Amino acid sequence: MRKLMLASMLLLPLLLAGQDYSTSVGGRGGYSSGITFKGFLDEYRAVEAMLSWRGGGMQFTMLAQSYRPVMLEYSDHLFLFAGYGAHVGYTRWYTRHTGSQTIYGHPTYFYSRRSSPVIGADAILGLEYRMYRVPLAMSLDLKPYLELFGERFVSIMPVDMAFSLRYTF
C-alpha cells in the first residue's frame, strides 16, 4: 500500500501538470509502425524522427514539419501539420522459384528470402490534438512515400495512414 501511495504522489504531478509542448516521444501505429520522437524548433516548426518497421525490414525517417492551429473558434488544442523528409533502411521479401521436379504433373516451388537497402522521400499531412492538462498528444496522419532499391526498383506508397500517441515534455 505504501508503494502505491508513493508511486501516486510521484506520478500525479506529472500527469496533471500543464506543460509547454517542446518535445515528445511515443508510438505510431499504421502501415509504417514504430517509435517517434518530435522536437519543436519554435511554435510552428518541428523535426520528427521515426524508427519504423514494415516490409520485414526497418526504416529511419526524418521529417521537417510546420504547424498551424485550426478551428480556433471551437478549440485551441487542434493543429494541422504538413512536412517532408527522407528515409533510409532495409526491407525483406520472399522470391518464388520453380523447382526442377514435378509432383503429379505440377511444378514444385521453393522460396528464398531476399533483402535490400532502401532510400526514399517522404511527405506528411495530419491533424494533432494536444491535451494540456495531461501531457499527451494524439495525431492522425497520412505519410506517402517514394522508395528506391527494394523488392521493386521504384515503389510508391500513396496511403500510409497512422495514429500516433505521444507523451509530451
Phi, psi and omega in degrees: 000321181293323178295320179296318179294321179294317178296320178296318181293329180280322184274330183300315177297327178294319182284330184263349183287131172283125186236151169287136182271098178244336181214148176211155176219142182184202183239152178237123179247124181173203179298314174260081182277150177170204182254139182232142177229128182233133176233133181269133176277323173206195185296333187241000181231138180219160173237130181239134175245133180233138170246109188235158179237128174198157178062027181074007181232198183221143179227145174247124185239137173240132182229136170262130186230150172239143185243144173219135176290144178231155178055047182297334179292341179255321185200146175258020181259351187255131183228142173261134178227151178215153180187185182211165179179202183214162176222158177217147180171211177214161178222158179230152177202169177253140176247132181268132179238147177272130180281170182274348181256160174238151175239116182053039177084358179257140180290153175263155181232151170222157185241141174237145181270131180240155174217158183204145172289152178225149169226156182193171177248140184234154170228160179213141176216129182195178176241138179234135176247124182254128175263122184271330179283326177247131185284067179228151173226137178240142178217153174236122185222162175240122185233082177289154179212159173240134187229143179244147170077020178269219178300319170252154182298320178234125176237140176235128175243101183283340185230089171247084184267143183208160173246132180239145175230123185231145171271129183256143175208000000 
